[in-house]
Amino acid sequence: MGKYNSIKQNVVFTFISLFGLLLPSHSFAWNRIVTLNPMASEWVAGILGPNQAAQKIVGVSEYSNFPEYLKKIKTIGPYPNIQFESILALKPDLVIGSAEYNRDDQLQKLKELKLNVIVLPKENLFKMSDWIGQLGKVLNEPEATKLAIAEWQSDLSKIKTLKKNKKVFFQIQFQPLITIGSESFLNDAFNLVGFENIFQNIKQSYPKVSKEAVFEKNPDVVLVFEMVKNQEDLNKIKLTWKKSVIQVLNGDDFSRCSPRLLKALKEMK
Amino acid sequence: MNKKNTTIVLIVAILLELFLRIDFGNTALIITELRLPRLILAFAVGSALALSGSVMQTVLNNPLAEPYTLGVASGAALGAAIFNSIGLNLSFFGLNVGAVVGAILVLAALFKIIFKTQLRFDSVVLLGVMLSFTCASMLAIWMSLADPVGVQSITFWLLGDLSRIGLKSAIALLSLSSVFYVYFYKFSKKLDAFLFGESMVEGFGVSLKDTQRVAVVLVSILVGFCVSAAGMIGFVGLMVPHFVRKKMGTSLHGKILPYVFVWGGICLILSDAIAHAIAFPLELPVGAVTALIGAPIFIYLYIFQNKTRGFES
């Protein structure tokens, strides 16, 4: 939210990670980590590895459902509205949030409570090596970080551009109608695969649009992200977008800018 | 309703707010850093809103009048929403800067209407209500264009959020609320003159226009502070004065204002304790809980305990 904040967060983050560089690597290990949103949870767990992560992560936000073992860790509330008491009660030595997903005022309050808060900047699909590198420095895991970066680059290169110039409407939610704008990493992700987002001119992450706007743009394909509960809901959606081809995707795989996303993209037809 | 009952309920409310559903991992820190500021803020805002509601109801001679009637709160909420969405989450002595700006702008408009025009007071009130509608609709439009996290933040704020403020600011707000209380208590007799109808006020030697204007402006300032600190918490300002009047059987301000002040605080402390504990770790907005619990109690009091009806003493 707001360029000012994300630039500020980037500067702070760079400063802190540079500071991390100066410390001898063997003297530092965080033992009680709390993550404030599912994206942070997934990445921290990914870099630390299952053994360390299960021990060292003591609190996660709600919906931190990947990797599976994170579901057993105590939750500290949903990411737009984290619970300060739960976080304080866990006595964390490291709290990781995101400028993109957590509220500025809540992050500020955590800092006022004298917790060690690291705020991750907004992720960019093509600049993830830097992002992963910074997170890795904070967690002090140089080897795991190098592996993660290499894996990311390799997965990224394996994504083939499939169809050319297919106009796609990405339906994140039906009511109200939410789609992907140019600021979301999903926009970049699907551009890679060769889908053209009919709303990529909107400078927001997940704008609400009207049905008329979609009909006007006349997409070839509609990609539906939510869990369609039953045939009735799917029929309603099909009726609305009559001419286009409807494809229902597993929304969870695409919800975070993580290796799962790349693997899901690789498998797209 | 007497001093003893009130004190007992107040103590119970304080204990619940401090200790209900407490996580024993880091108790001392949680109580001092999180619960104590909430407690003090809840009392400050609750008492201020109840006081404001009582004065508004008297001076506007309308039992449905409440602190938010004249639109300062909507202006504050709109200001907070706009500042939030352009990324400026600044704090001025604990108050949300956007909200303060919004409140000041609406106050300025009110000032202009009240002191610079020759309008009847009824028209003043109507214009204030229009201001309120304008801000509320602009807020609705703003929210429909905002991103989900921003909307969540503002929604919570629109329904009241007592967790955004620190200890020092909470104490400052409590002092402010107390100062306003002392002022209005001193002028109880003047306010009592309104109880016999607007046409009788001048007969008591009280200037109708001046008293109305001053009261409305002071209330708006107090409400501006409250909303900038804790968002819009409804019900307390409207219902607590009625509740106290009914229980005490009088509308005389010398008698009711102390109880209105304290019971406003109690009401909000209890609501906050429940809002925080009932769906842990989710947190309900305190404004919703105030109405949800208070309204049935109020209905019961009015319909089933029908000895004295109405607004007059």
HADDOCK unambig.tbl for C-alpha pairs under 7 A between the chains (distance, minus, plus):
assign (segid A and resid 1 and name CA) (segid B and resid 85 and name CA) 6.75 0.50 0.50
assign (segid A and resid 1 and name CA) (segid B and resid 86 and name CA) 6.98 0.50 0.50
assign (segid A and resid 1 and name CA) (segid B and resid 87 and name CA) 5.66 0.50 0.50
assign (segid A and resid 2 and name CA) (segid B and resid 86 and name CA) 5.48 0.50 0.50
assign (segid A and resid 2 and name CA) (segid B and resid 87 and name CA) 4.67 0.50 0.50
assign (segid A and resid 5 and name CA) (segid B and resid 87 and name CA) 6.46 0.50 0.50
assign (segid A and resid 76 and name CA) (segid B and resid 281 and name CA) 6.90 0.50 0.50
assign (segid A and resid 77 and name CA) (segid B and resid 281 and name CA) 5.73 0.50 0.50
assign (segid A and resid 77 and name CA) (segid B and resid 282 and name CA) 6.23 0.50 0.50
assign (segid A and resid 80 and name CA) (segid B and resid 149 and name CA) 5.77 0.50 0.50
assign (segid A and resid 80 and name CA) (segid B and resid 152 and name CA) 6.73 0.50 0.50
assign (segid A and resid 83 and name CA) (segid B and resid 281 and name CA) 6.52 0.50 0.50
assign (segid A and resid 85 and name CA) (segid B and resid 30 and name CA) 6.10 0.50 0.50
assign (segid A and resid 88 and name CA) (segid B and resid 26 and name CA) 6.35 0.50 0.50
assign (segid A and resid 88 and name CA) (segid B and resid 30 and name CA) 6.78 0.50 0.50
assign (segid A and resid 89 and name CA) (segid B and resid 23 and name CA) 6.18 0.50 0.50
assign (segid A and resid 89 and name CA) (segid B and resid 24 and name CA) 6.78 0.50 0.50
assign (segid A and resid 89 and name CA) (segid B and resid 25 and name CA) 4.15 0.50 0.50
assign (segid A and resid 89 and name CA) (segid B and resid 26 and name CA) 4.58 0.50 0.50
assign (segid A and resid 90 and name CA) (segid B and resid 25 and name CA) 6.21 0.50 0.50
assign (segid A and resid 103 and name CA) (segid B and resid 149 and name CA) 6.94 0.50 0.50
assign (segid A and resid 105 and name CA) (segid B and resid 89 and name CA) 6.66 0.50 0.50
